[in-house]
Amino acid sequence: MSRVDLKNDSIGKLFFYFSFPAVAGMMVSAFYVIVDGIFVGRGIGSNALAAINIAYPITNFLVGLSLMFGVGGATMISIAKGKNQVNEINKIFSHILFLTFTAYLVALITIVLFEKNVISFLGGNDILYNDVRAYLIPSAWFNIFFMLSMGLNAVVRNDNAPKHAMFSMIIGAVVNIGLDALFILVFKWGIWGAATATGLSQLCSFIFLWLHFYSDSSSIKFEKKLHFSISIIGRIIVNGFPSFIIEFAIAVVTLLFNIVLMKMTGEIGVAAFSIVAYIFYIFRMLFNGLSQGIQPIVSFNYGANRMDRLKKIFLLGHKTSIITATVIIITINIFNRKIVSIFTDGNEELINLASTGLICYTIGLVFLAINFINISYLQSMEKALVSNLLSFGRSFFFVVVGILIYPKIFGIYGVWLTPPLADFTIFAITLIGYFLKNKNSIKEKHYI
């Protein structure tokens, strides 16, 4: 069934086998998000960019839930495979689907019934209200396919089909770019067209992913009769929580940044942040792909009790991530204005603001890369407490604290520097914890 042996093949081969499709798929996904931003910025305008940035935290939140269910369940599936617990696999898969549909229905009902309250909560003012609504409402109906395509991607990858997971993202990207051009440039459907194009592209990704479970190569099948298990649901949520908190934090951070920037600079600041967020999404997806690439290897070998192989994948993941992050930082510092200019038709104020923001926002990318690998490594072994604390700290706690403090001290620079400072703080805490743990271990051995 599989072309790789997770227990015996070289770590380098396995890392490439799982990481390359994961990274490629994430990069394609990031690319079409970027193209989407270019179509919106050039084809509709800066207010449309700001409106999407205001509406998008809802999608971030739902994607976070789907990743929690998908990655948390997929981790359990790989560990069950390593322990040869075949009967558990289909049960876990069925619970992933149940949780995803339940979360979607609750969100959809909330948005439909309390539309004005939701937009107001997100920070939409009178100028942007109609544009925010034009993106939020069609997205609300299509979000189930976004959630399923993100959650099932992790499951398919753990079913030894990383290329199938990659191609699902490629299909979504191609469809989205084509429909963006058609709906925005040809039909002139504006921001509603952008939301619809994204929704239909995710529908195509979901269909392609779902076909995998009907193929002979799949070892995972859907159980029509769900034997409801609180234990399985609990493990899925606990194991997947780091993946959720990353996306949830992005939703909260985007909301807070929009509010702060709206007060400090008005719509132009929110539009600048939207451009920075579009570009940074590429880097986040890149390191997300690398971290997801090590997950099936770590989970399986942990389940098979092959601890010698865990250290090798841990070190290889770090080396690859650090080198990649360093190259990106150098590139951004050289070409930041040219990159930002792609999203606008020559608005110098917007270019200057977004360029400065991009340099500051990416300055801590090395620490982000290290944190992503650390969190994924711990999450893959069901080390839920530590991975959840690290994820919560870097994605949420230190960012929220920072956005409330740094802008008052450093002005607009304080806004841009908040995320990298949060990543550095978590890196420092992790490093201190690692040395303290090793020091205690040495003392215990010496005592014995």
Secondary structure, DSSP 8 states (H G I E B T S, - for coil): --SS-TTTS-HHHHHHHHHHHHHHHHHHHHHHHHHHHHHHHHHT-HHHHHHHHHHHHHHHHHHHHHHHHHHHHHHHHHHHHHTT-HHHHHHHHHHHHHHHHHHHHHHHHHHHHTHHHHHHHHT--TTTHHHHHHHHHHHHHHHHHHHHHHHHHHHHHHTT-HHHHHHHHHHHHHHHHHHHIIIIIIS--HHHHHHHHHHHHHHHHHHHHHHHTTSTT------SS----HHHHHHHHHHHHHHHHHHHHHHHHHHHHHHHHHHHTTHHHHHHHHHHHHHHHHHHHHHHHHHHHHHHHHHHHHHTT-HHHHHHHHHHHHHHHHHHHHHHHHHHHHHHHHHHHTTSSS-HHHHHHHHHHHHHHTTTHHHHHHHHHHHHHHHHTT-HHHHHHHHHIIIIIHHHHHHHHHHHHHTHHHHHHHHHHHHHHHHHHHHHHHHHHHHHHHHHHHH-
